[in-house]
Amino acid sequence: MKKRVLALVMSTAMIASVLTACGGKNDAPAQDTNTNTNTNNDAPAADAANNDAPAADAADAAGDDATADTSNVDYGTGEITIWVAENVQTFTQNQIKAFQEANPQYAGYTVTVEPVGEGEAATNMITDVEGGADIYGFAQDQLARLVSSGAIMPVTGDYATWVAEQNDAGAAAAAVVGGTTYAFPITSDNGYFMYYDKSVVTDPTSLDQIVKDCEAAGKGFYMEINSGWYQPAFFFGAGCTLTYDADDAGNFTACNTDYASDKGLAALKAIINLHKSPAFVNGSAANNATNFAAIVDGTWDAEAIKGVLGDNYACAKLPKFTVDGTDYQLGGFGGFKLLGVKPQTDANKMQVCMAMAQFLSSEETQLARYKEVSWGPSNVAAQQSSDVQADEALSALAEQLAETIPQGQYPNDYWTLATALGDSVIAGEYDNASDDELMAVLQEFQSTCQSYAQ
């Protein structure tokens, strides 16, 4: 406990200055461990002047000018472990090598980059903070758990300002818990939007018209309405809320929901209307879709869908749906990848970790990562690059993310409950139900969701 308190006290003072850097794509293979020894590396060197901050002591660091040249500061030596997804392990190794070569004041640290997926990383950190990585990637829905377990340190001062200013609003919000920033966003690409055949779909902004076009062409409209991930597109789009509060121990303490309302009724009626169309197919995976003209899916299936639609390939944010004469914009969940730093007891090592985490989330590194593995940037400048703008799927997703909320933590039972609701719709159980009967269904759903937090 003393170590954790010390780390947090130091972090408040130490991370007042912003460190910015750039690194480019590196095609050369990297070893598992980065050392102080220079090696041939094709990645552009980071700007040392923009990546330095003194680490003499906490009090001095708090007042330093972020632009000061502190390349002669000795940050000492040590070991740093970084966990990232396997498909960016080599990329991250190469970026860190370039960073250390351009910033020799950080080169005394041996950096080991290990392949640990975003979901697994958070679980491992919570299970064993002491044995966990110093810097690690994770999905935003794990942040509250990491904070409550003391596995992540706050990002304060100019660092927090940098996160808010450099990233899109959704990604920046996903890094915040209780008004405090805890992480560095690295992607805004985990969400869903619509792929469509532009030779069939005449108006991608209207769900009713899309369904009509699909029916007329004998094509399918794919959307997974029995999924707790996709289903909220209707409910959130109608203006409903469904979120959970949790205490420091990770226990759910409250469910904030208003599904049993006129807004929820409009959403449920829209789902039922969609299910009734002969064009509707419940699904969201391109490899399982046949003869489709529209599918609600994510960036991970872009290449597969391009292969099917060819010259008629097109993307758009989700359309609007109409119920009882009122239009609603489909919403849903948004997902983001973040980088966290474990609380540190050594001030110098903490400063190096923060510098590396910020470097790995910078505009230049995000662009290089996009070019390497097609991860969509959260950095607003990177999103405006010609390469990213030319990516139709990412552009559509960026528009859709403006209509979503970051996915927080939900009880496992919620996902099962949402599936059951969708399955009942698909089975036709509510095809002829009255508004009162549908409201009773929603009330039961809402009460059950609330019971998970009692």
Secondary structure as GFF3:
##gff-version 3
##sequence-region A 1 454
A	DSSP	alpha_helix	2	14	.	.	.	ID=ss1
A	DSSP	beta_strand	33	34	.	.	.	ID=ss2
A	DSSP	three_ten_helix	48	50	.	.	.	ID=ss3
A	DSSP	alpha_helix	58	62	.	.	.	ID=ss4
A	DSSP	beta_strand	78	84	.	.	.	ID=ss5
A	DSSP	three_ten_helix	86	88	.	.	.	ID=ss6
A	DSSP	alpha_helix	89	102	.	.	.	ID=ss7
A	DSSP	three_ten_helix	104	106	.	.	.	ID=ss8
A	DSSP	beta_strand	109	115	.	.	.	ID=ss9
A	DSSP	alpha_helix	118	127	.	.	.	ID=ss10
A	DSSP	beta_strand	135	139	.	.	.	ID=ss11
A	DSSP	three_ten_helix	140	142	.	.	.	ID=ss12
A	DSSP	alpha_helix	143	148	.	.	.	ID=ss13
A	DSSP	alpha_helix	157	166	.	.	.	ID=ss14
A	DSSP	alpha_helix	169	174	.	.	.	ID=ss15
A	DSSP	beta_strand	176	177	.	.	.	ID=ss16
A	DSSP	beta_strand	180	181	.	.	.	ID=ss17
A	DSSP	beta_strand	184	190	.	.	.	ID=ss18
A	DSSP	beta_strand	193	197	.	.	.	ID=ss19
A	DSSP	alpha_helix	207	217	.	.	.	ID=ss20
A	DSSP	beta_strand	220	222	.	.	.	ID=ss21
A	DSSP	alpha_helix	232	237	.	.	.	ID=ss22
A	DSSP	beta_strand	242	246	.	.	.	ID=ss23
A	DSSP	beta_strand	252	257	.	.	.	ID=ss24
A	DSSP	alpha_helix	262	276	.	.	.	ID=ss25
A	DSSP	beta_strand	280	281	.	.	.	ID=ss26
A	DSSP	three_ten_helix	286	288	.	.	.	ID=ss27
A	DSSP	beta_strand	292	297	.	.	.	ID=ss28
A	DSSP	three_ten_helix	299	301	.	.	.	ID=ss29
A	DSSP	alpha_helix	302	309	.	.	.	ID=ss30
A	DSSP	three_ten_helix	310	312	.	.	.	ID=ss31
A	DSSP	beta_strand	313	316	.	.	.	ID=ss32
A	DSSP	beta_strand	320	323	.	.	.	ID=ss33
A	DSSP	beta_strand	326	329	.	.	.	ID=ss34
A	DSSP	beta_strand	333	341	.	.	.	ID=ss35
A	DSSP	alpha_helix	347	360	.	.	.	ID=ss36
A	DSSP	alpha_helix	363	373	.	.	.	ID=ss37
A	DSSP	alpha_helix	380	383	.	.	.	ID=ss38
A	DSSP	alpha_helix	386	389	.	.	.	ID=ss39
A	DSSP	alpha_helix	392	401	.	.	.	ID=ss40
A	DSSP	beta_strand	405	406	.	.	.	ID=ss41
A	DSSP	alpha_helix	412	426	.	.	.	ID=ss42
A	DSSP	alpha_helix	435	451	.	.	.	ID=ss43
###
